[in-house]
């Protein structure tokens, strides 16, 4: 049996270099509560204010997106971007437990 005509040379292939990631300004932010709902309960009624910017992102949601149980908002303060809900405790589909 005859060997190869030319001597074979072999080496491990070089590992490809990972491309450098560009420097991007990044600051890890921790979530902050939006504090977007306030409620006052009385003996027979409830009063609720909901900020239209519910998630605290700076983008108000449509007022039709909010209901209290099955009831729509009873009022609105456009300057404060607040929806107002007023209901009897037994109203809007609530039940006594």
Secondary structure, 3 states (H helix, E strand, C coil): CCCCCCCCCCCCCCCCCCCCCCCCCCCCCCCCCCCCEEEEECCCEEEEEEECCCCCCCCCCCHHHCCECCECCCEEECCCCEEEEEEECCCCCCCCC
